[in-house]
Every structure is written in C-alpha cells, then in structure tokens.
Amino acid sequence: MSTQLPDSTPATARWDVSSVLTAVSTTIGPALTDQVLSQLPRGYALLFGRAELAAAMA
C-alpha cells in the first residue's frame, strides 16, 4: 500500500490499512472476522484491531 499512497511510508500505510480493517471488523462482527482471519497467515489479526489470530478457547 505504501507504494500506492502518495507521501506514504510503510508505517503510515500499515496504520491506514489497520484503521479501515478495524472498521470493517466492527461492521461485520466477530464471527465473520474470525472466519476471515482463519484464512489469513498468522499476524494479520493486528490489522483488524485484534491482539491474537483467533479467539481464545473457553
């Protein structure tokens, strides 16, 4: 993304993407967010405003 956004650095692009994906996560809810995250490599949860890739098991 940083190459596509004018005057952007990798850090600011990560911040911008995270802001959008956190809003998407809030809109679609935790169940669908979990489903999306289950199909992404480990580490993407942070972009969705999550500390972990999957919800903790009860």
C-alpha positions in Angstrom: 0.0 0.0 0.0 2.8 2.4 0.8 3.8 2.5 -2.9 0.2 3.3 -3.9 -0.4 6.1 -1.4 1.3 9.4 -2.1 3.8 10.5 0.5 3.2 7.3 2.5 5.7 5.2 4.4 5.3 1.5 5.3 4.3 2.6 8.8 1.7 5.1 7.8 0.3 2.7 5.2 0.0 0.0 7.9 -1.8 2.5 10.1 -4.2 3.5 7.3 -5.0 -0.1 6.4 -5.5 -1.1 10.0 -7.9 1.8 10.5 -10.0 0.6 7.6 -9.9 -3.1 8.5 -10.8 -2.4 12.2 -13.9 -0.5 10.9 -14.7 -3.4 8.6 -14.3 -5.9 11.6 -16.6 -3.8 13.7 -19.2 -3.7 10.9 -19.1 -7.4 10.0 -18.9 -8.7 13.6 -16.7 -11.1 15.5 -17.9 -14.3 13.9 -17.2 -13.2 10.3 -14.0 -11.5 11.3 -12.8 -14.8 12.9 -13.7 -16.6 9.6 -11.7 -14.1 7.6 -8.7 -14.3 9.9 -8.8 -18.1 9.8 -7.9 -17.9 6.2 -5.0 -15.4 6.6 -1.5 -16.1 7.8 -0.6 -15.5 11.4 0.0 -11.9 12.3 -2.8 -10.3 10.3 -5.1 -10.0 13.3 -3.3 -6.9 14.4 -4.5 -5.2 11.2 -8.1 -6.0 12.3 -7.6 -4.5 15.7 -7.1 -7.9 17.3 -4.3 -9.0 19.6 -4.5 -12.7 18.5 -5.2 -14.5 15.3 -8.1 -16.5 16.8 -10.4 -16.1 19.8 -9.3 -17.9 22.9 -11.0 -21.3 23.5 -13.2 -21.4 26.6 
